[in-house]
Amino acid sequence: MGSVNVRVRLLGPVRVETDGRVQEPPPRTHGLLAVLALEPGGYERGRLAELVAPGAGSSAARRRLSRLLWLLRDAVPALPVTVGPRWVALDADHLTVDVAEVEELAASDTPQALEAAFERVGGPLCPDVDLPWVSEQRERVRTLAERIAARVAEDRAGRGEMAAARDAADWLLAHDPGSTTALELRLRADRVLGRRQEADEAVAAWEQAQGATEASAPPVVRDLLAAIRREATMPEVPREDAAPEEWQLEARLAGARGDTSGQRRALAMLRNASSLGRITRAELRIAEVDAALDREEYPLADRLLAMGRDDPDTVALQIRRCRVALAHGALDQAMEEASDALLRAYCDRRELARLEALLALAAVMSARGEGREALGAAAQAQEIAERAGRLDAVLEADLVAGREEARQGRFKAAATRLVETRARAAGSGFARLEGEALHELARARCRLGELDAADGLHREAREHWRRLSLPVREAVACGEHAHTRARAAQHEEAHELAERSEELATGAGASSAAGWACLSSGLVRLFEGDTEHADRAFARAEAHAGKDADDSLTAALAVHRGFAAYLRGESSSALAEVTSAREWYERRDELEQLPVMLVVEALARLKLGELHAARVATERALTEVAQLGAGDLAVWVHYAHGRVLESAGDDENARVWFGHGIDQLHAMACAAGVSAEEFATRDPLTRGLGVAATAAGVANVPATWVTGRPAGVA
């Protein structure tokens, strides 16, 4: 009997599995089995009798215990139960209990473990047993199961698996129909999936369970339900005899859907309306400019605006001039047009015009680095869009907010928002907006150090833009993908992606996108320690930045040129570059580059003998990576901090920090989907960590290291 492995299932129908055989103990023994299985260390016989026969006298309880033990052993002979004159126990070495598995998996608190725990929760603990001790355990396990289900629902929603998230929320509601948390999770899924009727039914069931009304529901529940009802009334494709205003809206929505043929049909209907005098030529030109911008045909948008120089200077025209200026990087002009348009929309008391102006203003402020103001404008736009039932505008405002959260280093918040934005855009057919959310989500995942997840999202984004025939967006996606693959130590693929990005951008005449592609190419070269070719790529990027006056590209170039200067041993130049870049980023409250700048600053100051200043830089870098969650950059920060401590003569603590860096390296290799040995050779600083950790006697250092000091590491 001792060699047989026995599995006891207490959650849901009580079962015992022995070597593939499933046995059902008599219902009378379920309480005894639960008491023994949940405490496999066993009980003193008198105490066990009290638990299985509460309220009975001592002699009667012992007789009942003996009878139950005989029934249980007779029904399940393989059950490893030891019965002695004073002690009764199950053999824990040959026993698996589903409750213990669920508790162990829940304690690890990872998405994979929680999913596995959720799968094992088949129902309540021994639902047919009314023993007080078992009832207490049932309540404890129920609370744990509900926590697991809520986390699983949130994690699934976070991954964009809204149907699966809805299933987990339904499980919660089935076990606790009055749970407000479960209802909120369910409504969030229903909103993305566009299921108004099911949402109404869920609220009705919740009202019945709570004995309440919809009006007394928490504000978040009321807001979600209102949004679902509004979005369920989104306009359909107009009839041919519909008013021109409906076709104007359809032209805009078709652009958001990435529906080129639908947009052309709407434009054809508007041209016909213009020829009949039902709309003006200027109103038609607005729709044509929108279509040109949606298709990335920027020279055509310029020509259309030039043709309309004598058109009345309306709010709509100002917004289109703003969008064209923004596409060309003329941020001051774009800001002037958006501000004037918003002021006029307020004066005219036209809410939809104000909505369009706020969205334009938010986009311009975001490009100018005015993050807080951009978030404020986006929030106002979202409020109006919700009232008007304009889901496309709601999603555009969400995209601005997600982008700004990422720029401010709030990557987790950005990723959470963008997952839902992407799912809602996909569920509503807004393909262009879905692609924007997908691209921003991939960037956020990369900055969080989730390199394998980011890789998959980048591939989706590239294919998405290719299908929509938008080469500039595809070029930007390729450049970002190159950045991610370089951070994952996949240099050859990163080179190919950077070259493809530059090719697409150049072919489309998008100078700014080509500049970012060159920057990605230079970054890959830096990771390889090839500063000569990196500088050539940076020179090409600088030329593109000058054409479009792209200050953000210029600042990013300064960061990477500082890195290159450090690798060449030019510490003063490195410090000057990253200092100027840091001033620019801090003025804009953009923090995503801050850990890199602080590491380069610390190592450069260390070489210049400025030990105290170097330590200040690494200590701040440690704080920043802890807040940002940029795991792969933490490898650099731990290395730099260890070097600073080593230079200060604190070898013991230096060894500790090198050890932290090696631990992080293993974690990031796993997150990147590569071996630790491959990740360990990713770039000069990561290679430097291996050399330093090996010299300090750190354990678990990957075996594959370059011999000697890596290039640029003192």
Buried (B, 14 or more C-beta within 10 A) or exposed (E): EEEBEBBBBBBBBBBBBBEEEEBEBBEBBBBBBBBBBBBBEBBEBEEBBBBBBEEBEEEEBBBBBEBBBEBBBEBBEBBBBEBEEEBBBBBBEBBBBBBBBBBEBBEEEEBEBBBBBBEBBEBBBBBEBEBEBBEEBBEBBBEBBBBBBBBBBBBBBBBBBBEBBBBBBBBBBEBBBBBBBBBBBBBBBBBBBBBBEBBBEBBEBBBEBBEEEEEEBEEEBBEBBEBBEBBBEBEEBBEEEBEBEBBBBBBBBBBBBBBBEBBEBBBEBBBBBBEEEBBBEBBBBBBBBBBBBBBBBBEBBBEBBEEBEEBEEBBBBBBBBBBBBBBBBBBEBBBBBBBBBBBBBBEEEBEBBBBBBBBBBBBBBBBBBBBEBBBBBBBBBBBBBBEBBBBBBBBBBBBBBBBBBBBBBBBBBBBBBBBBBBBBBBBBBBBBBBBBBBBBBBBBBBBBBBBBBBBEBBEBBBBBBBEBEBBBBBBBBBBBBBBBBBBBBBBEBBBBBBBBBBBBBBEBEBBBBBBBBBBBBBBBBBBBBBBEBBBBBBEBBBEBBEBBBBBBBBBBBBBBBBBBBBBBBBBEBBBBBBBBBBEBBEEBBBBBBBBBBBBBBBBBBBBBEBEEBBBBBBBBBBEBBEBBBBBBBBBBBBBBBBBBBBBBEBEEBBBBBBBBBBBBBBBBBBBBBBBBBBBBBBBBBBBBBBBBBBEBEBEEBBEBBBEEEBBBBE
